[in-house]
Amino acid sequence: MFEKVLVGADDSATARRAVETAAEIAAMSKSELHIVSAHDPKSFNASSLGEKIDTVNTEGDVDSLLQVLSFVAQKYGLEPVLHASHGDPANALVRIADEIDADLIVVGNRGMKGVRRVLGSVPNSVAHEANCSVLIVDTTE
């Protein structure tokens, strides 16, 4: 079925549901699970929001998030490969999927409704750019 499953996640509850789904798929198909989280320092201006948030969206935050997300995979007996990346999340997912020759990319459906659907979202961009199968998981509550 699938040999390499890649999932993209940020620090949202919906992204964690996508990781959970990817872990289930990887466990069922005895696949390698890769978890990717990306940050784009150019898209975040901490100085405009005050000092108390100046560490949000940093490489260290991404590394910490990936460690937390790895526990989700470990519940399924998986030892995931973690990828911290710079830049646009959709581009990072597609690039890393190509690098590892992924069979499946799993993303949550956050941003698939309203204005973001028209202007672009990570799931929409990945679905159009990926060179492998893409599963967009319904992560709404």
matplotlib code that plots the C-alpha trace (Angstrom):
import matplotlib.pyplot as plt

x = [0.0, 2.1, 5.8, 6.3, 3.6, 4.3, 2.1, 2.3, 1.4, 1.5, 0.6, -3.2, -5.7, -6.7, -3.1, -2.8, -5.8, -4.1, -1.0, -3.2, -4.8, -1.4, -0.1, -3.1, -2.5, 1.3, 0.7, -1.9, 0.3, 3.6, 4.9, 7.6, 6.0, 7.5, 6.2, 6.9, 6.5, 7.6, 8.0, 8.4, 10.2, 9.4, 5.7, 5.9, 6.7, 7.1, 8.1, 4.6, 3.0, 5.1, 7.9, 5.9, 5.4, 8.8, 9.7, 6.6, 7.2, 10.9, 13.0, 13.2, 9.4, 9.2, 11.6, 9.7, 6.4, 7.8, 8.9, 5.4, 3.9, 6.2, 4.4, 1.2, 3.0, 4.7, 1.2, 0.9, 4.3, 6.0, 9.2, 8.6, 11.2, 11.0, 11.5, 11.8, 11.7, 12.0, 9.6, 6.1, 4.5, 2.9, 6.2, 8.0, 5.6, 5.8, 9.6, 10.2, 7.7, 9.8, 13.1, 11.9, 9.9, 6.7, 3.7, 1.1, 0.9, -1.7, -2.9, -5.8, -8.6, -8.0, -8.3, -10.4, -13.5, -14.3, -11.8, -8.7, -10.1, -10.1, -6.9, -5.0, -4.4, -1.9, -4.2, -5.2, -1.7, -0.4, -3.2, -2.3, 1.5, 2.2, 3.7, 2.0, -1.4, -2.8, -5.3, -7.1, -8.5, -11.6, -10.4, -13.4, -15.0]
y = [0.0, 3.0, 2.8, 6.4, 8.6, 12.3, 14.6, 18.3, 19.9, 23.2, 23.8, 23.5, 20.9, 20.3, 19.5, 17.1, 15.2, 15.0, 13.5, 11.0, 9.9, 9.7, 7.6, 5.3, 4.8, 4.3, 1.7, -0.2, -0.2, -0.7, 2.4, 4.9, 8.1, 11.5, 14.5, 18.0, 21.4, 24.6, 28.1, 31.2, 33.9, 36.5, 36.0, 36.9, 40.3, 39.8, 43.5, 44.6, 42.3, 43.0, 41.3, 38.6, 36.8, 37.2, 33.5, 32.3, 30.7, 30.1, 27.2, 26.1, 26.2, 24.0, 21.5, 21.4, 20.9, 18.0, 16.3, 16.6, 15.3, 12.4, 11.1, 10.8, 8.4, 6.5, 5.6, 3.5, 1.9, 4.2, 6.1, 9.0, 10.8, 14.5, 17.4, 21.0, 23.2, 26.9, 28.7, 28.3, 25.2, 23.9, 24.3, 22.5, 19.6, 19.1, 19.5, 17.0, 14.6, 14.6, 14.3, 11.2, 9.8, 9.8, 7.7, 9.8, 13.3, 13.8, 17.3, 18.7, 20.7, 23.9, 26.8, 25.0, 27.1, 30.8, 33.3, 31.2, 28.5, 31.1, 32.8, 29.6, 27.3, 24.7, 21.7, 23.3, 24.1, 20.6, 18.9, 20.8, 20.6, 17.1, 14.3, 11.6, 10.9, 13.5, 12.8, 15.9, 14.9, 16.5, 17.9, 20.1, 19.6]
z = [0.0, 1.3, 2.2, 3.2, 4.7, 5.2, 7.3, 7.8, 11.0, 12.9, 16.5, 16.1, 17.3, 13.7, 12.6, 15.5, 14.2, 10.8, 12.5, 14.3, 11.0, 9.3, 12.2, 11.9, 8.2, 8.6, 11.4, 9.3, 6.2, 8.2, 6.6, 7.5, 9.0, 8.4, 10.2, 8.8, 10.4, 8.7, 9.8, 7.7, 9.7, 7.0, 7.6, 11.2, 12.7, 16.4, 17.0, 16.0, 18.5, 21.5, 23.4, 25.0, 21.7, 20.1, 20.4, 18.5, 15.1, 15.6, 14.6, 18.3, 18.5, 15.5, 16.9, 20.2, 18.3, 16.3, 19.5, 20.9, 17.7, 17.7, 20.8, 18.8, 16.4, 19.2, 20.5, 17.3, 17.8, 15.2, 15.4, 13.1, 11.1, 12.0, 9.5, 10.6, 7.6, 6.7, 4.3, 3.1, 4.6, 1.4, -0.5, 2.3, 2.3, -1.5, -1.5, 1.4, -0.1, -3.3, -1.4, 0.5, -2.4, -0.3, -1.4, 0.5, 2.0, 4.8, 5.6, 7.6, 5.9, 7.8, 5.4, 2.9, 3.4, 2.8, 1.6, 2.3, -0.1, -2.9, -1.9, -1.2, 1.6, 2.5, 1.7, -1.6, -2.6, -1.7, -3.5, -6.7, -6.5, -5.0, -7.1, -5.0, -3.4, -1.0, 1.7, 3.1, 6.4, 7.8, 11.0, 11.9, 15.2]

ax = plt.figure().add_subplot(projection="3d")
ax.plot(x, y, z, "-o")
ax.set_aspect("equal")
plt.show()
